[in-house]
Amino acid sequence: MTTTAPAPVDSTTAALTVTDVTVRFAGLTALDAVSFTVEPGSVHAVIGPNGAGKSTCFNVLSGVYRATAGTVRLGTTELTGLAPHAIAALGVARTFQNLALPPHATVADSLLLGRHRLTRSGFLATGLRLPSAAREERRHLERVREIAEFIGLEGALERPAGSLPYGQQKLVELGRALCMEPKVLLLDEPIAGMTADERRRTAAVVADVRDSLGISIVLVEHDMGVVMKLADAVTVLDFGRRIAGGTPAEVQNDPAVVRAYLGAPE
Ligand SMILES: Nc1ncnc2c1ncn2[C@@H]1O[C@H](COP(=O)(O)OP(=O)(O)OP(=O)(O)O)[C@@H](O)[C@H]1O
């Protein structure tokens, strides 16, 4: 579905390693010593029934919540306890479950927001319209165009992002995260609320992000069909604990997973 793929990130992208992460909220253990590894260039789904701890896990990875104990590392770089912007700057980008696009900004401007941390020219150089700043701006716009093409929205660059159908707005969000040139992309229910067509299109883009760009993806998703089709590995949570992990086929047949989903007695 894509024509021009943006240049791939370093194919030796590091693994994202979650080790014994525990998160406690007053009296409640939302995550209990959870460990898993997101292999470079893979789609790793985190699933589980309602209240299992998926969002909490996502929020720890993106730095919104601080783990009570345990570590998160990208390669050898410690991410534990860093602020969200610092984690993003180290190459872990996220999308949001609810749309977080400025309502009147064009698609191009929305994508450019993702380039912000990569912008070198200072305020003064840009303000004075120095040639170096102009060159840099051209480079960013070129990249924005490539990424718009990658997500299939090159024809919509000058349209207000808020005027697009919901599924396309979600793709703009994904594109904005890609504009950060991440090593790992955290996707929080990327297809929730979409039509069947939008779901198919988004799933294809997500697969393409892995296959063409080599970016690792952590996918928190309720739609089992999509998880089973897209994921290379699955971590299953229930009541804050990791109850199973493996390939989609392995976890699907795991009695603990079946019990957790069906609520059958032990
Ligand atoms: N900020 C918070 N303060 C207190 N408790 C929280 C907070 N966030 C989550 N929890 C609790 O932690 C547990 C895990 O919630 P979490 O939202 O991570 O689960 P989930 O698997 O994402 O659920 P769902 O599928 O319903 O979104 C729940 O019991 C929830 O009520």
The ligand as an ORCA input file, in Angstrom:
! r2SCAN-3c Opt
* xyz 0 1
  N      -4.097      6.177     38.310
  C      -4.618      5.136     38.978
  N      -4.927      5.222     40.292
  C      -5.454      4.168     40.944
  N      -5.687      2.968     40.382
  C      -5.395      2.833     39.083
  C      -4.858      3.899     38.298
  N      -4.698      3.452     37.019
  C      -5.115      2.180     37.022
  N      -5.536      1.797     38.252
  C      -6.044      0.474     38.623
  O      -5.060     -0.461     38.255
  C      -5.644     -1.664     37.743
  C      -5.120     -1.901     36.335
  O      -5.721     -0.925     35.482
  P      -5.322     -0.709     33.966
  O      -6.074      0.490     33.504
  O      -3.869     -0.712     33.813
  O      -5.934     -2.028     33.301
  P      -6.220     -2.326     31.752
  O      -5.750     -3.725     31.527
  O      -5.647     -1.277     30.922
  O      -7.802     -2.285     31.707
  P      -8.796     -1.911     30.484
  O      -8.693     -3.019     29.515
  O     -10.130     -1.875     31.175
  O      -8.362     -0.587     29.948
  C      -7.150     -1.453     37.805
  O      -7.625     -2.058     38.983
  C      -7.292      0.050     37.864
  O      -8.465      0.431     38.539
*
